[in-house]
Amino acid sequence: MQADNNPPVPRTAHQAVAEDFPAAVDAEAFRWVAEMNLRGLRVLREALLDGRGADIAAAGTLRAEWLALDDSALARVAEAPYLMFEFSLDAALAAQHLSRYAVSDDPNRLALWCARPAGRAFARLLCHFCWQTCRTAPSAASLLLGISPAGCAAFRALTLQHLDALTETAGHWLTLRWADDPRYWRGRLAVARRGDPDALWRDTLLGLQRLAAVARTPAPQGRSVVR
């Protein structure tokens, strides 16, 4: 039989992940995560346009790079099988039990980048998404949210009443994933702007590697971070 010399058809990010992790997560879940990422990144970009967002190092120091992205490039940045935002759950829960806060810990002082209505709505949506995913698909939660089994258990334990209270100040505890690593974000923004799918997928795999230990290892007592 004559050998097939045609080049292989490149896989999309969703196809590749669905084939690599078929037992834990389905393709629909990846689509929801990408949509959640894009919504949050739009909020972040809007904040940078308004002169906010300096409280996130990887946003403030790369403001020009973020604002240089058109809608298609921003969607490519968002295309990943994990959330690009992290939520400090235990800090939020601890604050709910305090009657007084230090200025820096006051949940009513929302982070500037998500302090406006669209940002507040995104923070509430993300909090509900994390809770729902942890309750309905805990094995998928570790991959999709980058959360330890202990963190996932903490989310599952929340009652609806506690969740509603938490979402009101969720924006205070929400930030960009790897916000203190501008080098990582500079590289991802660059390949997304170029529209290089192979380079973007390699960058996404590096992100998965960074999250692998978090997904496999229980979080230390008193710390549950969706990261």
Summary of the structure (lengths in Angstrom):
residues: 227
radius of gyration: 18.2
end to end distance: 50.5
largest distance: 77.0
contacts: 688
relative contact order: 0.17
helix: 63%
strand: 4%
